[in-house]
Amino acid sequence: MQRYIIIFFTAFSSFLYSQNSVQKAIDLFVCDKINAHASISFMAIDLESGNEIAQTNGNLSITSASVAKLFSTATAFELLGKDFTTETRFYADGIVTSDSVLHGNLWIRGGGDVTLGSRFFNPDESEFSVLVAWSDSLKSKGINRIEGAIIADGSEFGYKGVPDGWNWADVGNYYGAGAAGINFYDNQIKFKFKTGKVGELSQIHSIFPEIPNLEVKNNVIAANVSDDNSYVFGAPFSLERMIQGKLPANQTSFEVKGSMPDPEFQLAHEFCKILKSKGIYVEKAAKGYRTLDIDLKPDYTDKFKLLFSQPSKTVQQIAYWTNLRSVNLYAEGLLNLVGYAKTGDGSTESGLKQMEAYWGNKIDLSGLSLKDGSGLSRSNAMSAHHFCQLLKVMYQSSNFTDFKNTLPVAGQSGTARSLCKGEAGEGRVFAKSGTINKVKAYAGYVDSKSGKKIAFSISVNNFEGSNSELIQKMEKVLNALASY
């Protein structure tokens, strides 16, 4: 028996010796006990020659979590262009008389801008400054009183709430906020908790922004933990939220973020409050188009007068934060914008059709399944080969430099800040990361020490142990690519 074992290891050693360093690294990774029951898809290609460097199960389609954002951002760059912006437009459906009264409603027509009041483009506590600017614009149009209502209308993007395949446990949390025709304040609400001794029920002492008629069931317990172990549950458009889990004990103001029930209505509501503070009275308050009588349809062509508009940030600016900080809302918003710009329909399904039509003419999409733009859907399935093809097309695109600049840099920035720190991959691996329960993935580019330009993708599903343990083992593969 011992003789056969010696023969096996001698043969295995000879096999490894005949392989390149990257293939050796991935083979050792696959054989690690942490991956005993895992599904793994890996591929690396030389971008100049197009030759395969190494692979294992390269055509296996599995969940890759937020690495799916590469498809959303690349599609936006290619179909919309880096400088593309959308607009939020303001219309009056009545006349403004000499006494500064708008005899009608003020309509806010959403164009899918995900950056309104966003923390990524506004300093803390200045997120509502855009509303002040809008009130100033109204005054400049000679309006000091609105006889009707403020009506926010995001209907051209639909009211599905969230894409298919999103988990019930996700959609009430800030990262589970869906994108819509009108987005505001990152579509989130902030709960401030006061916690007592270990084991005691916490108290919510503030909610921002104020959500009219919101009902919150608080089951959060103070515990001997160091970070946020709580979860917010609640469906889109529902005014019920349940929060449960654990927060650090003895905190006076611990922040927990959840998803905003109805951003369309909330924007109108907050704008009404700003207008009141500026002395502009709105007689019929705030309304969201979703809840209006279906017979009340806006006519933006002839009967409505365009007063002013608010441009969004550019595709490049949005894509930067999408990939650097893995912002789900932004990824979904970019996908929606693709559909809206091309067809006037800003739904997820419309964006996916445009995405698949574009990439289907450039790469082999066999085995690929995408249900959203952010990778939060467990129904997504992509292979390492799909990602390497995408990355190769983008390498040859005029948008390559701008696209690559959105990717976190290993050891230096974004979600890859601690990856390969002080190792060969630092500063050489440019990669989008993906993480959901029992899923870890990376895909992107490598500028190797020998000058090679490499595209790679690695996804692991159902591994044993912790994320940090798996990442330490994945780093050996990434360092091998950087040293290749």
C-alpha positions as CSV (number, residue, x, y, z in Angstrom):
1,M,0.0,0.0,0.0
2,Q,2.8,2.4,0.9
3,R,4.4,1.7,-2.5
4,Y,1.2,2.8,-4.3
5,I,1.0,6.0,-2.2
6,I,4.6,6.9,-3.1
7,I,3.9,6.2,-6.8
8,F,0.7,8.4,-6.7
9,F,2.5,11.4,-5.1
10,T,5.5,11.0,-7.4
11,A,3.1,11.1,-10.4
12,F,1.2,14.1,-8.9
13,S,4.4,15.9,-8.3
14,S,5.6,15.3,-11.9
15,F,2.2,16.5,-13.1
16,L,2.5,19.8,-11.2
17,Y,6.1,20.3,-12.3
18,S,4.9,20.2,-15.9
19,Q,2.4,22.9,-15.4
20,N,2.8,26.7,-15.3
21,S,2.8,28.5,-12.0
22,V,-0.8,29.7,-12.3
23,Q,-2.2,26.3,-13.1
24,K,-0.2,24.8,-10.2
25,A,-1.7,27.5,-7.9
26,I,-5.3,26.9,-8.9
27,D,-4.9,23.1,-8.8
28,L,-3.6,23.3,-5.2
29,F,-6.4,25.7,-4.4
30,V,-9.0,23.3,-5.8
31,C,-7.5,20.4,-3.7
32,D,-7.6,22.4,-0.5
33,K,-9.9,20.9,2.2
34,I,-11.8,24.2,2.3
35,N,-13.1,23.4,-1.2
36,A,-13.9,19.7,-0.5
37,H,-17.6,20.3,-1.4
38,A,-17.3,23.5,-3.4
39,S,-18.1,24.4,-7.0
40,I,-15.3,26.4,-8.6
41,S,-15.0,28.1,-11.9
42,F,-11.6,29.7,-12.8
43,M,-10.0,30.9,-16.0
44,A,-7.1,33.3,-16.9
45,I,-6.2,34.4,-20.4
46,D,-3.4,36.4,-22.0
47,L,-5.1,39.5,-23.4
48,E,-2.5,40.1,-26.1
49,S,-2.4,36.6,-27.6
50,G,-5.8,35.4,-26.5
51,N,-4.3,32.2,-25.2
52,E,-5.5,30.5,-22.1
53,I,-3.1,30.6,-19.3
54,A,-4.9,28.3,-16.8
55,Q,-8.4,27.1,-16.1
56,T,-10.5,24.7,-14.0
57,N,-14.2,24.3,-14.8
58,G,-13.9,27.4,-16.9
59,N,-17.3,26.8,-18.5
60,L,-19.2,26.0,-15.2
61,S,-21.9,28.5,-14.7
62,I,-22.4,29.3,-11.0
63,T,-23.3,32.3,-8.8
64,S,-20.7,35.0,-8.7
65,A,-22.4,37.6,-6.5
66,S,-21.4,41.2,-7.1
67,V,-18.9,40.3,-9.9
68,A,-22.0,40.5,-12.0
69,K,-21.7,44.2,-11.8
70,L,-19.0,44.0,-14.5
71,F,-21.7,43.2,-17.0
72,S,-23.9,46.1,-15.8
73,T,-21.1,48.7,-15.9
74,A,-19.5,47.4,-19.1
75,T,-22.9,47.5,-20.8
76,A,-23.5,51.1,-19.7
77,F,-20.1,52.2,-20.9
78,E,-20.6,50.5,-24.3
79,L,-24.3,51.4,-25.0
80,L,-24.6,54.7,-23.3
81,G,-21.1,56.1,-23.2
82,K,-19.1,57.4,-20.2
83,D,-20.5,60.9,-20.4
84,F,-24.2,59.9,-20.6
85,T,-26.5,61.5,-18.1
86,T,-30.2,61.3,-17.4
87,E,-32.6,64.0,-16.1
88,T,-35.2,64.5,-13.4
89,R,-37.7,67.0,-15.0
90,F,-40.2,69.4,-13.4
91,Y,-43.4,70.2,-15.1
92,A,-46.5,72.3,-14.4
93,D,-49.9,71.1,-15.6
94,G,-51.5,74.5,-15.1
95,I,-50.7,78.2,-15.6
96,V,-48.7,80.5,-13.3
97,T,-50.6,83.8,-12.7
98,S,-49.3,87.2,-11.9
99,D,-49.9,86.6,-8.2
100,S,-47.2,83.8,-8.3
101,V,-49.7,81.0,-8.0
102,L,-49.4,77.7,-10.0
103,H,-53.0,76.8,-10.7
104,G,-52.3,73.1,-11.0
105,N,-49.9,70.4,-9.9
106,L,-46.1,70.3,-10.0
107,W,-44.9,67.0,-11.5
108,I,-41.5,65.5,-10.9
109,R,-40.8,63.1,-13.8
110,G,-38.1,60.6,-12.8
111,G,-35.4,59.6,-15.2
112,G,-33.8,56.9,-13.1
113,D,-31.2,59.1,-11.5
114,V,-29.6,57.1,-8.6
115,T,-27.5,60.0,-7.4
116,L,-30.1,62.3,-6.0
117,G,-29.2,63.0,-2.4
118,S,-26.6,60.1,-2.5
119,R,-23.9,59.9,0.1
120,F,-21.4,59.2,-2.6
121,F,-21.8,62.7,-4.1
122,N,-22.8,64.8,-1.1
123,P,-21.1,65.5,2.2
124,D,-22.8,64.2,5.4
125,E,-26.0,66.0,6.3
126,S,-26.0,67.9,3.0
127,E,-27.8,65.2,1.0
128,F,-31.0,67.3,0.8
129,S,-29.3,70.4,-0.6
130,V,-30.6,69.5,-4.1
131,L,-34.1,70.0,-2.8
132,V,-33.2,73.5,-1.7
133,A,-31.8,74.3,-5.1
134,W,-35.1,73.1,-6.7
135,S,-37.1,75.4,-4.4
136,D,-34.9,78.3,-5.6
137,S,-35.6,77.3,-9.2
138,L,-39.3,77.4,-8.5
139,K,-39.0,80.8,-7.0
140,S,-37.1,82.0,-10.1
141,K,-40.0,80.9,-12.2
142,G,-42.3,83.2,-10.2
143,I,-44.0,80.4,-8.2
144,N,-44.7,81.1,-4.5
145,R,-47.8,78.9,-4.1
146,I,-48.9,75.6,-5.7
147,E,-52.7,75.2,-5.8
148,G,-52.4,71.5,-6.5
149,A,-50.0,68.8,-5.3
150,I,-46.3,67.8,-5.8
151,I,-46.6,64.5,-7.8
152,A,-43.5,62.4,-8.2
153,D,-43.8,60.1,-11.2
154,G,-41.3,57.3,-11.8
155,S,-43.8,55.1,-13.7
156,E,-41.6,54.8,-16.8
157,F,-39.4,52.4,-14.8
158,G,-42.3,50.3,-13.4
159,Y,-43.2,49.4,-9.9
160,K,-41.9,45.8,-9.5
161,G,-39.8,46.9,-6.5
162,V,-36.8,44.5,-6.8
163,P,-35.5,42.1,-9.5
164,D,-36.3,38.4,-9.6
165,G,-34.3,36.1,-7.3
166,W,-33.7,38.6,-4.4
167,N,-33.9,37.0,-1.0
168,W,-36.6,38.1,1.4
169,A,-33.9,38.5,4.0
170,D,-32.1,41.1,1.8
171,V,-34.8,43.5,0.6
172,G,-35.5,45.3,3.8
173,N,-31.8,46.1,4.3
174,Y,-30.0,49.1,2.7
175,Y,-28.1,46.9,0.3
176,G,-31.4,45.4,-0.8
177,A,-33.0,48.6,-2.0
178,G,-34.2,48.3,-5.5
179,A,-33.6,51.0,-8.2
180,A,-36.6,52.9,-9.6
181,G,-37.7,55.8,-11.8
182,I,-37.2,58.1,-8.8
183,N,-34.4,57.3,-6.3
184,F,-33.5,59.5,-3.4
185,Y,-31.0,59.4,-0.5
186,D,-29.7,56.0,-1.8
187,N,-33.2,54.7,-1.2
188,Q,-32.4,54.1,2.5
189,I,-33.6,55.0,5.9
190,K,-31.4,55.3,9.0
191,F,-32.5,53.9,12.4
192,K,-30.6,55.1,15.5
193,F,-30.5,52.7,18.4
194,K,-29.8,53.1,22.0
195,T,-28.6,49.8,23.6
196,G,-28.3,48.8,27.2
197,K,-26.8,45.9,29.0
198,V,-26.2,42.5,27.3
199,G,-29.5,40.7,26.8
200,E,-31.7,43.8,27.0
201,L,-34.1,44.9,24.3
202,S,-32.7,48.0,22.4
203,Q,-34.6,51.2,21.8
204,I,-35.0,53.1,18.5
205,H,-34.6,56.8,19.3
206,S,-34.8,58.3,15.8
207,I,-35.6,57.4,12.2
208,F,-34.4,59.5,9.3
209,P,-35.9,60.5,7.0
210,E,-39.3,60.5,8.6
211,I,-41.6,58.0,6.8
212,P,-45.2,58.9,7.3
213,N,-47.2,56.0,8.8
214,L,-44.2,53.7,9.1
215,E,-44.6,50.9,11.6
216,V,-41.5,49.3,13.1
217,K,-41.3,46.2,15.2
218,N,-38.1,46.2,17.1
219,N,-36.6,42.9,18.3
220,V,-33.0,43.9,18.4
221,I,-31.1,42.7,21.5
222,A,-27.9,44.3,23.0
223,A,-25.1,41.7,22.9
224,N,-21.4,41.2,23.4
225,V,-20.7,41.9,19.7
226,S,-18.5,44.6,18.1
227,D,-20.5,45.4,14.9
228,D,-24.0,45.3,13.4
229,N,-25.5,41.9,13.5
230,S,-29.1,43.1,12.9
231,Y,-31.3,42.6,9.9
232,V,-34.2,44.7,8.6
233,F,-37.2,42.9,7.0
234,G,-39.8,44.5,4.9
235,A,-41.2,44.4,1.3
236,P,-41.0,47.2,-1.2
237,F,-43.8,49.8,-0.8
238,S,-44.7,48.2,2.5
239,L,-44.9,50.6,5.6
240,E,-44.1,47.7,7.9
241,R,-40.5,47.0,9.0
242,M,-39.3,44.4,11.4
243,I,-35.7,44.6,12.8
244,Q,-34.1,41.7,14.6
245,G,-30.7,40.5,15.6
246,K,-27.9,41.9,17.8
247,L,-26.1,45.2,18.3
248,P,-23.2,46.1,20.5
249,A,-24.2,46.8,24.1
250,N,-24.1,50.2,25.9
251,Q,-24.3,52.3,22.7
252,T,-26.1,55.7,22.8
253,S,-26.6,56.1,19.0
254,F,-25.9,53.0,16.9
255,E,-26.9,53.4,13.2
256,V,-28.7,50.7,11.3
257,K,-29.6,51.3,7.6
258,G,-32.7,49.8,5.9
259,S,-34.4,50.2,2.5
260,M,-36.8,53.1,2.0
261,P,-40.3,51.8,1.4
262,D,-41.3,54.2,-1.4
263,P,-38.7,56.6,-2.8
264,E,-41.1,58.1,-5.3
265,F,-43.5,59.3,-2.6
266,Q,-40.7,60.1,-0.2
267,L,-39.0,62.5,-2.6
268,A,-42.3,64.4,-3.0
269,H,-42.8,64.4,0.7
270,E,-39.3,65.8,1.5
271,F,-39.6,68.4,-1.3
272,C,-42.9,69.6,0.2
273,K,-41.2,70.2,3.6
274,I,-38.4,72.1,2.0
275,L,-40.8,74.3,0.0
276,K,-42.8,75.1,3.2
277,S,-39.5,76.1,4.9
278,K,-38.9,78.4,2.0
279,G,-42.3,80.0,2.2
280,I,-43.8,78.1,-0.8
281,Y,-47.2,76.7,0.1
282,V,-48.4,73.4,-1.5
283,E,-52.1,73.1,-1.1
284,K,-52.6,69.4,-1.7
285,A,-49.2,68.1,-0.3
286,A,-47.2,65.2,-1.7
287,K,-48.3,62.3,-3.8
288,G,-46.6,59.4,-5.6
289,Y,-47.9,58.4,-9.0
290,R,-48.1,54.7,-8.1
291,T,-50.9,55.4,-5.6
292,L,-52.9,57.9,-7.8
293,D,-56.1,57.2,-9.7
294,I,-55.1,55.3,-12.8
295,D,-57.1,57.7,-14.9
296,L,-54.8,60.6,-14.0
297,K,-52.2,60.3,-16.7
298,P,-49.5,63.0,-17.3
299,D,-49.2,64.5,-20.7
300,Y,-45.6,65.6,-20.9
301,T,-45.8,66.6,-24.6
302,D,-48.4,69.4,-25.0
303,K,-50.4,70.2,-21.9
304,F,-47.5,70.2,-19.4
305,K,-44.9,73.0,-19.3
306,L,-41.3,72.0,-18.6
307,L,-40.0,74.4,-15.9
308,F,-36.5,73.1,-15.3
309,S,-34.5,69.8,-15.0
310,Q,-31.8,68.3,-12.8
311,P,-29.0,66.3,-14.6
312,S,-27.6,63.1,-13.0
313,K,-24.0,62.3,-12.6
314,T,-22.3,60.6,-15.6
315,V,-22.1,56.9,-16.3
316,Q,-18.4,57.0,-15.5
317,Q,-19.0,58.6,-12.1
318,I,-21.8,56.2,-11.2
319,A,-19.8,53.1,-12.5
320,Y,-16.8,54.2,-10.4
321,W,-18.7,53.9,-7.1
322,T,-20.6,50.8,-8.4
323,N,-17.5,48.8,-8.8
324,L,-15.2,50.4,-6.2
325,R,-17.7,50.1,-3.3
326,S,-20.0,47.5,-4.8
327,V,-23.2,49.6,-4.7
328,N,-26.2,47.4,-5.6
329,L,-28.5,50.4,-6.2
330,Y,-26.1,52.0,-8.7
331,A,-25.6,48.7,-10.6
332,E,-29.4,48.2,-10.9
333,G,-29.8,51.9,-11.8
334,L,-27.3,51.6,-14.7
335,L,-29.0,48.5,-16.0
336,N,-32.4,50.3,-15.9
337,L,-30.9,53.3,-17.7
338,V,-29.8,51.2,-20.5
339,G,-33.3,49.9,-21.1
340,Y,-34.8,53.4,-20.6
341,A,-32.4,55.1,-23.0
342,K,-32.9,52.5,-25.7
343,T,-36.7,51.8,-25.4
344,G,-38.3,54.2,-23.0
345,D,-38.9,51.3,-20.6
346,G,-36.6,51.5,-17.5
347,S,-37.5,48.1,-16.0
348,T,-34.9,45.5,-15.1
349,E,-36.3,43.2,-17.8
350,S,-35.9,45.9,-20.5
351,G,-32.2,46.5,-19.4
352,L,-31.5,42.8,-19.5
353,K,-32.8,42.4,-23.0
354,Q,-30.6,45.2,-24.2
355,M,-27.6,43.8,-22.4
356,E,-28.1,40.3,-23.8
357,A,-28.7,41.6,-27.3
358,Y,-25.4,43.6,-27.2
359,W,-23.2,41.0,-25.7
360,G,-24.8,38.1,-27.6
361,N,-23.2,39.6,-30.8
362,K,-19.8,39.7,-29.2
363,I,-19.3,36.7,-26.9
364,D,-20.8,33.2,-26.3
365,L,-23.6,33.6,-23.8
366,S,-24.4,29.9,-23.6
367,G,-25.0,28.9,-20.0
368,L,-25.3,32.5,-18.8
369,S,-28.3,33.5,-16.7
370,L,-28.6,37.1,-15.4
371,K,-31.7,38.2,-13.4
372,D,-30.4,41.5,-12.1
373,G,-27.6,44.1,-12.5
374,S,-26.0,43.8,-9.1
375,G,-25.5,40.1,-8.5
376,L,-27.7,40.0,-5.4
377,S,-30.0,37.5,-7.1
378,R,-29.2,33.9,-6.3
379,S,-30.7,33.0,-9.7
380,N,-27.7,34.4,-11.6
381,A,-25.3,31.9,-13.1
382,M,-22.1,32.9,-14.9
383,S,-18.8,31.1,-15.8
384,A,-15.2,32.2,-15.6
385,H,-15.2,31.9,-19.4
386,H,-18.1,34.5,-19.6
387,F,-16.2,37.0,-17.6
388,C,-12.9,36.5,-19.4
389,Q,-14.7,37.1,-22.7
390,L,-16.3,40.2,-21.4
391,L,-13.0,41.5,-20.0
392,K,-11.3,40.8,-23.4
393,V,-13.9,42.8,-25.3
394,M,-13.6,45.7,-22.9
395,Y,-9.8,45.5,-23.2
396,Q,-10.2,46.1,-26.9
397,S,-12.8,48.9,-26.4
398,S,-12.2,52.6,-26.5
399,N,-13.8,52.6,-23.0
400,F,-11.1,50.3,-21.6
401,T,-9.2,52.8,-19.5
402,D,-12.3,54.4,-18.0
403,F,-13.8,50.9,-17.3
404,K,-10.6,49.6,-15.7
405,N,-10.3,52.7,-13.5
406,T,-13.6,51.8,-11.8
407,L,-12.1,48.5,-10.5
408,P,-10.7,48.2,-7.0
409,V,-6.9,47.8,-6.8
410,A,-5.6,45.0,-4.7
411,G,-4.0,46.3,-1.5
412,Q,-4.9,49.9,-2.3
413,S,-8.6,50.7,-2.8
414,G,-12.3,49.9,-2.5
415,T,-13.4,46.4,-1.7
416,A,-9.9,45.1,-2.6
417,R,-8.1,47.3,-0.1
418,S,-6.9,44.5,2.1
419,L,-6.4,41.9,-0.7
420,C,-2.9,40.8,-1.4
421,K,-1.6,43.5,0.9
422,G,2.2,43.6,0.8
423,E,2.3,40.7,-1.6
424,A,2.9,40.2,-5.3
425,G,-0.7,41.1,-6.3
426,E,-0.7,44.5,-4.6
427,G,-1.1,47.2,-7.2
428,R,-1.2,44.6,-10.0
429,V,-4.6,43.1,-9.6
430,F,-7.6,45.2,-10.6
431,A,-10.7,43.3,-9.7
432,K,-14.4,43.4,-8.8
433,S,-15.2,41.3,-5.8
434,G,-18.3,39.4,-5.0
435,T,-19.6,38.1,-1.7
436,I,-22.8,36.6,-0.5
437,N,-23.4,33.7,1.9
438,K,-21.0,30.9,0.9
439,V,-20.1,32.6,-2.3
440,K,-16.8,34.4,-3.0
441,A,-15.6,35.6,-6.3
442,Y,-13.2,38.0,-8.1
443,A,-12.8,39.0,-11.7
444,G,-10.7,41.6,-13.5
445,Y,-7.3,42.4,-14.9
446,V,-3.7,41.7,-13.9
447,D,-0.7,43.6,-15.0
448,S,1.9,40.9,-14.3
449,K,5.5,41.5,-13.3
450,S,6.7,40.2,-16.6
451,G,4.5,42.7,-18.5
452,K,1.7,40.4,-19.5
453,K,-1.8,41.7,-19.6
454,I,-4.2,39.1,-18.1
455,A,-7.9,38.8,-17.7
456,F,-9.1,36.3,-15.0
457,S,-12.2,35.2,-13.1
458,I,-12.5,32.9,-10.0
459,S,-15.8,32.0,-8.3
460,V,-16.3,29.6,-5.4
461,N,-19.7,28.4,-4.2
462,N,-20.4,26.4,-1.0
463,F,-16.9,26.4,0.5
464,E,-16.2,25.4,4.1
465,G,-14.9,27.8,6.7
466,S,-15.0,31.6,6.7
467,N,-14.7,34.2,4.0
468,S,-11.4,35.3,5.4
469,E,-9.9,31.8,5.3
470,L,-11.0,31.3,1.7
471,I,-9.6,34.7,0.7
472,Q,-6.2,33.9,2.1
473,K,-6.1,30.8,-0.1
474,M,-7.4,32.7,-3.1
475,E,-4.7,35.3,-2.7
476,K,-2.1,32.6,-3.6
477,V,-3.8,32.2,-7.0
478,L,-3.9,36.0,-7.5
479,N,-0.3,36.4,-6.5
480,A,0.7,33.7,-9.0
481,L,-1.1,35.7,-11.7
482,A,0.7,38.8,-10.7
483,S,4.1,36.9,-10.8
484,Y,3.4,35.1,-14.1
